[in-house]
Amino acid sequence: MPADSGRELQERRIALAKHDLELAQQSNARQQALLANVDLAARVRLVAQRDALRADADALRGNTTRLKTSLAELGNSTQESSEDRLKELRAQLDSEKRAKTDQANNLSAASQNLQRLLARLADLQNQANAERQGHIVKLRLPRESTQSKTSFAVMIRYGQLYFVNDPSNSFRRNTYSLTFEPQDDDDIKVKPIRGRGIDLHAAAKLLRDVSSQEAYIVCWVYGDSFQTFNQFKQLVTNSGFEYGWSPMSPENFLTLTKRKVMAPPPL
């Protein structure tokens, strides 16, 4: 590291300064020994050399002191830098731990919310299924009827009559006047098409092909067509048919099913 290299350089400088100081001191001692055996001029030169050596020694001492001070400061700076870096790393670690904890808490909250939403969705689906079942009127297919007579379904809506099976077409489904929508459970949802029903006169003609000895009329009456129903039931009774009926709300529809259900019995 750069701090270690600076410390090593300072220590080499201090060692070199100490070595130079020792050499100067040794030289000074030799000069002092020579002073006793030389003449005055030589002594003067030696004194000058000695003073110069002392000045060099003093300079070396000062340099050594400065180097030691610099080394100490470098050590302190290095220690402070290491402590600061350690503090910084610890702060980062604490921040990451907090972030991890927050993420774990958020994940737990999201999971709990998801469970609540799934439970709520299940409740809503159950409610929707219950409401849908409440709007479905089950009509057993004529061939599976348990009545002594088979039921012949007529839907009455929009002030018109809708025969579910067309007597003029071999009693096939009346796809012109009604929609037949297959369901997932093999049931068939039946709904009238506005404007494609028939009036009482056309209904009277179709009833001629229906045997009053084998079938009775079942009327599924919507709230907008009770007057039409009253007129139709008079036609039915005059034609020798028995009939039953059931009211329908606007959201109701007729369902053909193979399951065992009971149509409204004759009155």
C-alpha positions as CSV (number, residue, x, y, z in Angstrom):
1,M,0.0,0.0,0.0
2,P,1.2,3.6,-0.5
3,A,1.2,4.3,3.2
4,D,3.6,1.3,3.9
5,S,6.0,2.4,1.1
6,G,6.2,6.0,2.6
7,R,6.9,4.6,6.1
8,E,9.7,2.3,4.7
9,L,11.3,5.2,2.9
10,Q,11.2,7.4,6.0
11,E,12.8,4.6,8.1
12,R,15.7,4.2,5.6
13,R,16.3,8.0,5.7
14,I,16.4,7.9,9.5
15,A,18.9,5.0,9.4
16,L,21.1,6.8,6.9
17,A,21.1,9.9,9.0
18,K,22.1,8.0,12.1
19,H,25.0,6.4,10.2
20,D,26.2,9.8,8.9
21,L,26.0,11.2,12.5
22,E,28.1,8.3,13.8
23,L,30.7,8.9,11.1
24,A,30.8,12.6,12.0
25,Q,31.2,11.9,15.7
26,Q,34.0,9.5,15.0
27,S,35.7,12.0,12.7
28,N,35.3,14.7,15.4
29,A,37.0,12.4,18.0
30,R,39.9,11.8,15.6
31,Q,40.2,15.5,15.1
32,Q,40.4,16.1,18.8
33,A,43.2,13.5,19.2
34,L,45.2,15.2,16.5
35,L,45.0,18.7,18.0
36,A,47.4,17.8,20.6
37,N,50.1,16.8,18.1
38,V,49.9,19.4,15.3
39,D,50.9,23.0,15.0
40,L,48.6,26.0,15.3
41,A,47.7,26.3,11.6
42,A,46.8,22.7,11.5
43,R,44.8,23.1,14.7
44,V,42.9,26.0,13.1
45,R,42.1,23.9,10.1
46,L,41.0,21.1,12.4
47,V,38.8,23.4,14.5
48,A,37.2,24.6,11.3
49,Q,36.7,21.1,10.2
50,R,35.3,20.2,13.6
51,D,32.9,23.1,13.6
52,A,31.8,22.1,10.1
53,L,31.3,18.6,11.2
54,R,29.4,19.8,14.3
55,A,27.1,21.8,12.0
56,D,26.6,18.8,9.8
57,A,25.9,16.7,12.9
58,D,23.4,19.3,14.1
59,A,21.8,19.4,10.7
60,L,21.6,15.6,10.7
61,R,20.1,15.6,14.1
62,G,17.5,18.1,13.0
63,N,16.8,16.1,9.9
64,T,16.5,13.0,12.0
65,T,14.0,14.7,14.3
66,R,12.0,15.9,11.3
67,L,12.0,12.5,9.8
68,K,10.8,10.9,13.1
69,T,8.1,13.4,13.3
70,S,7.0,12.8,9.7
71,L,7.1,9.1,10.3
72,A,4.9,9.5,13.4
73,E,2.5,11.7,11.5
74,L,2.4,9.2,8.6
75,G,1.6,6.4,11.1
76,N,-1.2,8.4,12.7
77,S,-2.5,9.3,9.2
78,T,-2.4,5.7,8.1
79,Q,-4.2,4.6,11.3
80,E,-6.8,7.3,10.9
81,S,-7.3,6.4,7.3
82,S,-7.8,2.7,8.2
83,E,-10.2,3.6,11.0
84,D,-12.2,5.8,8.6
85,R,-12.3,3.1,6.0
86,L,-13.4,0.6,8.6
87,K,-16.2,2.9,9.7
88,E,-17.3,3.4,6.2
89,L,-17.4,-0.3,5.5
90,R,-19.3,-0.9,8.7
91,A,-21.8,1.8,7.7
92,Q,-22.3,0.2,4.3
93,L,-22.8,-3.2,5.9
94,D,-25.4,-1.8,8.3
95,S,-27.2,-0.1,5.4
96,E,-27.3,-3.3,3.4
97,K,-28.6,-5.2,6.4
98,R,-31.4,-2.7,6.8
99,A,-32.2,-2.8,3.1
100,K,-32.3,-6.6,3.3
101,T,-34.6,-6.5,6.3
102,D,-36.9,-4.0,4.5
103,Q,-37.1,-6.2,1.5
104,A,-37.9,-9.3,3.7
105,N,-40.7,-7.3,5.4
106,N,-42.1,-6.1,2.0
107,L,-42.0,-9.6,0.7
108,S,-43.9,-10.9,3.7
109,A,-46.5,-8.1,3.5
110,A,-46.9,-8.8,-0.3
111,S,-47.4,-12.5,0.4
112,Q,-50.0,-11.8,3.1
113,N,-51.8,-9.3,0.7
114,L,-51.8,-12.0,-2.0
115,Q,-53.3,-14.5,0.3
116,R,-56.0,-12.1,1.3
117,L,-56.7,-11.2,-2.3
118,L,-56.9,-14.9,-3.3
119,A,-59.3,-15.5,-0.4
120,R,-61.4,-12.5,-1.4
121,L,-61.4,-13.7,-5.0
122,A,-62.7,-17.1,-4.0
123,D,-65.4,-15.5,-1.9
124,L,-66.4,-13.3,-4.9
125,Q,-66.5,-16.3,-7.2
126,N,-68.7,-18.2,-4.8
127,Q,-71.0,-15.2,-4.6
128,A,-71.1,-14.9,-8.3
129,N,-71.8,-18.6,-8.7
130,A,-74.6,-18.4,-6.1
131,E,-76.1,-15.4,-7.9
132,R,-75.8,-17.1,-11.2
133,Q,-77.5,-20.2,-9.9
134,G,-80.3,-18.0,-8.5
135,H,-81.0,-16.6,-12.0
136,I,-81.1,-20.0,-13.7
137,V,-84.3,-21.7,-14.2
138,K,-83.8,-25.4,-14.9
139,L,-86.1,-27.1,-17.4
140,R,-85.8,-30.8,-17.9
141,L,-85.7,-32.0,-21.5
142,P,-89.1,-33.4,-22.5
143,R,-87.8,-36.9,-23.2
144,E,-86.7,-37.2,-19.6
145,S,-89.8,-35.7,-17.9
146,T,-91.2,-37.6,-15.0
147,Q,-94.7,-36.1,-15.7
148,S,-97.3,-38.2,-17.2
149,K,-97.2,-35.6,-20.0
150,T,-94.2,-34.0,-21.4
151,S,-93.7,-30.3,-20.9
152,F,-93.7,-28.0,-24.0
153,A,-91.8,-24.8,-23.1
154,V,-92.9,-21.4,-24.2
155,M,-91.0,-18.2,-23.2
156,I,-93.0,-15.0,-23.1
157,R,-91.0,-11.8,-23.4
158,Y,-91.0,-8.5,-25.3
159,G,-94.8,-9.0,-25.7
160,Q,-94.2,-12.0,-27.9
161,L,-94.3,-15.8,-27.7
162,Y,-91.2,-18.0,-28.2
163,F,-91.7,-21.7,-28.6
164,V,-88.5,-23.5,-27.5
165,N,-89.2,-26.3,-30.0
166,D,-90.7,-25.6,-33.3
167,P,-93.8,-27.8,-34.1
168,S,-93.5,-26.8,-37.8
169,N,-90.0,-28.1,-38.0
170,S,-90.3,-31.6,-36.4
171,F,-90.0,-30.0,-32.9
172,R,-86.4,-29.1,-33.4
173,R,-84.9,-26.2,-31.5
174,N,-86.3,-22.9,-32.5
175,T,-82.9,-21.3,-33.4
176,Y,-84.6,-18.5,-35.4
177,S,-86.3,-17.0,-32.3
178,L,-84.0,-18.1,-29.5
179,T,-80.2,-18.4,-28.8
180,F,-78.9,-21.7,-27.5
181,E,-75.6,-21.3,-25.8
182,P,-73.7,-24.4,-24.6
183,Q,-72.3,-24.2,-21.1
184,D,-69.2,-25.9,-19.5
185,D,-71.4,-28.4,-17.6
186,D,-73.2,-29.5,-20.8
187,D,-76.3,-27.4,-20.0
188,I,-77.7,-25.1,-22.6
189,K,-78.7,-21.5,-21.9
190,V,-81.7,-20.3,-23.8
191,K,-82.6,-16.6,-24.4
192,P,-85.3,-14.9,-26.6
193,I,-84.2,-12.7,-29.5
194,R,-86.1,-9.4,-29.4
195,G,-88.4,-9.0,-32.4
196,R,-88.3,-12.7,-33.4
197,G,-91.2,-14.0,-31.4
198,I,-94.7,-14.8,-32.7
199,D,-98.2,-13.4,-31.9
200,L,-101.3,-15.3,-30.6
201,H,-102.5,-16.0,-34.1
202,A,-99.3,-17.7,-35.2
203,A,-99.1,-19.5,-31.8
204,A,-102.6,-20.9,-32.4
205,K,-101.6,-22.5,-35.7
206,L,-98.4,-24.1,-34.2
207,L,-100.4,-25.5,-31.2
208,R,-102.4,-27.6,-33.7
209,D,-99.4,-29.8,-34.2
210,V,-98.9,-30.3,-30.5
211,S,-100.9,-33.2,-28.8
212,S,-102.8,-32.1,-25.8
213,Q,-103.0,-35.7,-24.7
214,E,-99.2,-36.1,-24.6
215,A,-98.0,-32.6,-23.6
216,Y,-98.8,-29.7,-21.4
217,I,-97.7,-26.1,-21.9
218,V,-95.1,-24.6,-19.6
219,C,-95.0,-20.8,-19.8
220,W,-91.9,-18.9,-18.6
221,V,-93.1,-15.3,-18.2
222,Y,-91.0,-12.1,-18.0
223,G,-92.4,-9.1,-16.2
224,D,-92.9,-7.1,-19.4
225,S,-95.3,-9.6,-20.9
226,F,-98.0,-10.6,-18.3
227,Q,-100.7,-9.3,-20.5
228,T,-99.5,-11.5,-23.4
229,F,-99.4,-14.4,-21.0
230,N,-103.0,-13.9,-19.9
231,Q,-104.1,-13.9,-23.5
232,F,-102.0,-16.9,-24.3
233,K,-103.2,-19.0,-21.4
234,Q,-106.8,-18.4,-22.6
235,L,-105.8,-19.7,-26.0
236,V,-104.1,-22.7,-24.3
237,T,-107.1,-23.7,-22.2
238,N,-109.5,-23.2,-25.1
239,S,-107.3,-25.6,-27.1
240,G,-107.7,-28.3,-24.5
241,F,-104.2,-28.0,-23.0
242,E,-103.1,-28.0,-19.4
243,Y,-100.5,-25.4,-18.5
244,G,-98.1,-24.4,-15.8
245,W,-96.1,-21.2,-15.5
246,S,-93.2,-19.6,-13.7
247,P,-92.2,-15.9,-13.5
248,M,-88.8,-14.7,-14.8
249,S,-86.9,-11.6,-13.8
250,P,-85.1,-9.7,-16.6
251,E,-81.7,-11.3,-15.8
252,N,-83.1,-14.8,-15.7
253,F,-82.7,-17.3,-18.6
254,L,-83.9,-20.8,-19.3
255,T,-81.5,-23.7,-19.1
256,L,-81.9,-27.0,-20.8
257,T,-80.3,-29.7,-18.8
258,K,-80.1,-33.5,-18.7
259,R,-80.1,-33.5,-14.9
260,K,-83.2,-34.5,-13.1
261,V,-85.2,-31.4,-12.4
262,M,-88.9,-30.6,-12.2
263,A,-90.7,-28.2,-14.6
264,P,-93.7,-26.3,-13.1
265,P,-96.6,-28.8,-12.9
266,P,-99.9,-28.2,-14.7
267,L,-102.4,-26.0,-12.8
